């Protein structure tokens, strides 16, 4: 079981390593997965901490929630809500985050990402030769060196 603190740390890592467009889609996807009561509770707690409450209704519009989350105050507030760990986990495992690190630009340097992220996206680190070559002098390495 992953603690809420670890879930929030993973959320912060993912958020800091994806473009705004991917973050927007991930916020919308995570928000859409919540039940109506959970959405209302999340919005109530986040909006209570904002200096200025949002004008447009957000409850039934994941895109509006994503736009709200572009505000730094909202991002700070969301990690302080009662169920922050669950929301953070939903953000990290959302399809936009997974896609960014499996087929998007984030996949280019996946070997340099934390192990939890590599495991999340199903990345397996393997040696460049797939273990087919011997790297000791004098061992027959097949046709690689013209032998």
Secondary structure by P-SEA (a helix, b strand, c coil): cccaaaaaaaaaaaaacccaaaaaaaaaaaaaaccaaaaaaaaaaaaaaccccccccccccaaaaaaaaccaaaaaaaaaccaaaaaaaaaaacaaaaaaacccccccccccccaaaaaaabbbbbccccccccccccccccccccc
